Amino acid sequence: MQKSFSASLPTSLLWPFAGLLLIVFANEMLVMYLLPHVLPENTPDAAKNLADSFLLTLFCSPLIWWTIARPLRKLAASEKGRAETILGQINDGVIAIAEDGSIVSCNRGAEQIFGYSAAEIRGASVEVLTDGAPGEGRQPLSALLAREAGAEQRQVWHELAGRRKDGSSFALEASLSRVEYGQQTLRLAILRDITEHKEADARLGEQKAFTEKLLQNSAVPTFVVDARHRVLSWNQACEVMTGLKAADLLGTDRHWQAFYDHQRPCLADLVIDGKQGDVATLFSDSRKSPMIPEGLQAEGWYPRMNGRDRYLLFHAAPVRDSRGEVIAAIETMEDITERQQRQQELEAISQLVVMLRGARTKTEIHTIILDQVVELTGAAGASIVLHDLLTDEMVVELGRGGWASATGERLPPGVGMARVVMAQGAPYICQDLAAEPRFAHPELLAGLDAVVSLPLIAHDQSVGVLSIGKRGTISPRELRLLGAVGDIAANAIHRAALFAQTNTRLERLAALHNIDLAIIASMDLSLTLGVLLEQMVSLLHIDAAAVLLYQPTSNCLEFAAGRGFRSPLIKKSRLKLGEGLAGQAAYERKILFTANLDASGEAFVRRDLVRDEGFLAYCGIPLTAHGELLGVLDIFYRTPLRADAEWLEFLEGLGLQAAIAIEKSLMFSALQRSNADLVLAYDSTIEGWSRALDLRDRETEGHSLRVTEVTLRLARAMGMNEETLVHVRRGALLHDIGKMGIPDAILLKPGPLDDAEWTIMRQHPVLAFQLLAPIAFLRPALDIPYCHHEKWDGSGYPRRLKGEEIPLMARIFAVIDVWDALSSDRPYRPAWDKERVIANLREGAGTHFDPQVIAIFLGMEW
């Protein structure tokens, strides 16, 4: 849109210009008014116009100068000063150059660049600012002026050679343009000192060269791709690892060929495209970089890379320009195959340890070890051979694969490589099986190329040998892995042996403890021997056992008890001292062991027992106590038995326990007999005392035995046990023992007793207590002699006990005592009939007698 004239004027000239127009108009009106009065009427029009112009000019010139020219001159001066100020503040140098190459003017930026003041170079040739020997492809300013003269006007920057006032040369960048200044055409040069920029470029170039050299010489395989997925760099380490040359890949997008058999993105490609989210889809083991934003990591197996399988770890990161834009991606790879294999080995070893931790038996441990060995090494055959200390044989505990058929085989001394390896304590590797004659079973080596045998050493002691056979060679990794497994296996086998040994000892201790309990719990010889043999057979894995007791009168060993036998022949065992193995063990007082009864000849005389029972091994243990022979413990096995010193020592302890049990039972039987004799003697004495009392008091003759019998019946009916009944019987027999202290004059008086005499008579319970209390075995029977005259209502004597304060024995006897007295004839009255006796007893219930006792007694048959 075109501007109006007034709009194009500066604001400061608008009002003066409007005033000028008004003044010109006023002067024009004045001239037009004066001319008719000054000029004659016949003055030609041309003269009139000339006069009009002259007068108008004469009147307006001062006004025009004042209103137009003067402000314009001030505006021009102001604009010039402002332009100079602006040029002075520009960092770039600005020089005005005349057509002849002389310098017209320059700004402060040019002064700072060249070191000259404007006054020093004004009018000087531009050659003073240029280097005579520019070099490095740069040209002097004068040459650029000559070349650009008459060229099309355009903004183009050129690199020049400049020279400062001090004579130093520097790199300069210039842009030329033409400017019309009055009648003069000037060349305006804008100049920049690019020394620092060139130095920075040089440093950048050096850094770039250094970086490229660093990449090329780095031991880490590294490559770089640009934003178009073209290979910018493929260092020597990449060439060595992948087998692909940089010359074949630079500038192409075929870097994927180093890793895959079909085109697909690498980590660097994902970084370039910003598709970090796709990494989990393309790489099974991948993650974002924990240190580099938008960086990626991945790892995995890459088979047949330059002739071998490799496990590689990749890192990819973006390369950005100064604006933060991704212009390339760098990717490194690390061959961690050995580390990964070690990790897998550690995981396998850890898994083996965990599995062995749950194993308890030798069979479980051997199975776990060989299964893991076969899986980890790919062995065609594997075995564990252990040394049997008792027989000095090498035993194939377990075989796997092609060696499974050897399981359980026992190799005698001097046979097989296992013994050689165990003796040397070092691994044995054979890659030429045909040249090794020491293998026990050459037929098991058919189709194999190599065998490795490792000694199993635990706590500086060799316990056996772990062996594998393979098709093909055995790698160092497999040897290393086998060695680690061997160490673990040796400790596991040693631990299992200790565990089994501990279990065996615990079982034996448990058996001994149970036998001890049996000895303590029972005094019966047959029962004790039965428990002893049951414990031996069940806990000690003995097939059969018997005890033969020594009979001094016949000087023979005779069967007493047995367990585990299939036929009754053992019960017929009767041997003289020195006859057969059992007789020899008894005669010589030492343990006799035979691992093979068939080979014992005439030493074992009970051949029919061996034949019918199928026994293979025998052990005879003499049973002695305090130097006295008590018998022999026969132990039989139907399977082969290898006895070590610890087992024999245990059997000796077992024999000692059996002897103690027998001695204890025999002593207890003798003690029981003695005790029974003593009890009979005591009871006979008590009965004698009772009869003596009856003889003294003719009125109560036979009374003690009668009341004793009925009292026992009533006590049983009320639930008393047999042990208590013993004391009831004794108390009933001795209920009137205190009357031995009553004078005959009172005890045998034919008539009634007076009060004084009754006082003495009522003392006989107290006298009974004083008489019997010092006798310990009669003390539990005191309740009847001491309390049978107490009454339920508390009116009895001697202590006036009441209700249940009266001992139950005494309450029972009180009923029977009165019942017998009323039912028996006395010199002073005949016996009462049954109905009258019952009526009297019922009448006394609750006063004289315990009601419950009366009720039970009356319900009895008597």
HELIX and SHEET records of a PDB file:
HELIX    1   1 PHE A    5  SER A    8  1                                   4    
HELIX    2   2 THR A   11  VAL A   38  1                                  28    
HELIX    3   3 ASP A   45  ILE A   64  1                                  20    
HELIX    4   4 TRP A   65  ALA A   69  3                                   5    
HELIX    5   5 ARG A   70  GLN A   89  1                                  20    
HELIX    6   6 ARG A  108  PHE A  114  1                                   7    
HELIX    7   7 ALA A  118  ILE A  121  1                                   4    
HELIX    8   8 VAL A  126  LEU A  129  5                                   4    
HELIX    9   9 LEU A  141  GLU A  148  1                                   8    
HELIX   10  10 THR A  195  ASN A  217  1                                  23    
HELIX   11  11 GLN A  236  THR A  242  1                                   7    
HELIX   12  12 ALA A  246  LEU A  249  1                                   4    
HELIX   13  13 HIS A  255  ALA A  258  5                                   4    
HELIX   14  14 LEU A  267  ASP A  273  1                                   7    
HELIX   15  15 GLN A  276  ASP A  278  5                                   3    
HELIX   16  16 VAL A  279  LEU A  282  1                                   4    
HELIX   17  17 THR A  337  ARG A  357  1                                  21    
HELIX   18  18 LYS A  362  THR A  377  1                                  16    
HELIX   19  19 ALA A  404  ALA A  406  5                                   3    
HELIX   20  20 MET A  417  GLN A  424  1                                   8    
HELIX   21  21 LEU A  433  ALA A  435  5                                   3    
HELIX   22  22 PRO A  442  LEU A  445  5                                   4    
HELIX   23  23 PRO A  476  ALA A  521  1                                  46    
HELIX   24  24 LEU A  525  LEU A  539  1                                  15    
HELIX   25  25 PRO A  568  LYS A  572  5                                   5    
HELIX   26  26 GLY A  580  GLU A  588  1                                   9    
HELIX   27  27 LEU A  597  ALA A  599  5                                   3    
HELIX   28  28 GLY A  601  ALA A  603  5                                   3    
HELIX   29  29 ARG A  607  GLU A  613  1                                   7    
HELIX   30  30 ALA A  645  ARG A  696  1                                  52    
HELIX   31  31 ARG A  698  THR A  700  5                                   3    
HELIX   32  32 HIS A  703  ALA A  717  1                                  15    
HELIX   33  33 GLU A  722  LEU A  733  1                                  12    
HELIX   34  34 ILE A  737  GLY A  741  5                                   5    
HELIX   35  35 ASP A  744  LEU A  747  1                                   4    
HELIX   36  36 ASP A  755  MET A  761  1                                   7    
HELIX   37  37 HIS A  764  LEU A  772  1                                   9    
HELIX   38  38 ALA A  776  ALA A  781  5                                   6    
HELIX   39  39 ASP A  783  CYS A  787  1                                   5    
HELIX   40  40 GLY A  803  GLU A  805  5                                   3    
HELIX   41  41 LEU A  808  SER A  823  1                                  16    
HELIX   42  42 LYS A  834  GLY A  844  1                                  11    
HELIX   43  43 PRO A  851  LEU A  858  1                                   8    
SHEET    1   A 5 ILE A 103  CYS A 106  0                                        
SHEET    2   A 5 GLY A  93  ILE A  97 -1                                        
SHEET    3   A 5 GLN A 184  ASP A 193 -1                                        
SHEET    4   A 5 SER A 169  TYR A 181 -1                                        
SHEET    5   A 5 HIS A 158  ARG A 163 -1                                        
SHEET    1   B 6 VAL A 231  TRP A 234  0                                        
SHEET    2   B 6 THR A 222  ASP A 226 -1                                        
SHEET    3   B 6 VAL A 326  ASP A 335 -1                                        
SHEET    4   B 6 ARG A 308  ARG A 320 -1                                        
SHEET    5   B 6 LEU A 296  MET A 305 -1                                        
SHEET    6   B 6 ASP A 285  LYS A 288 -1                                        
SHEET    1   C 6 ARG A 410  LEU A 411  0                                        
SHEET    2   C 6 GLU A 393  GLY A 401 -1                                        
SHEET    3   C 6 GLY A 381  ASP A 388 -1                                        
SHEET    4   C 6 GLN A 461  LYS A 470 -1                                        
SHEET    5   C 6 ALA A 450  ALA A 458 -1                                        
SHEET    6   C 6 TYR A 428  CYS A 430 -1                                        
SHEET    1   D 6 ARG A 574  LYS A 576  0                                        
SHEET    2   D 6 CYS A 556  ARG A 563 -1                                        
SHEET    3   D 6 ALA A 544  GLN A 551 -1                                        
SHEET    4   D 6 GLU A 628  TYR A 637 -1                                        
SHEET    5   D 6 ALA A 617  ALA A 625 -1                                        
SHEET    6   D 6 LEU A 592  THR A 594 -1                                        
END                                                                             
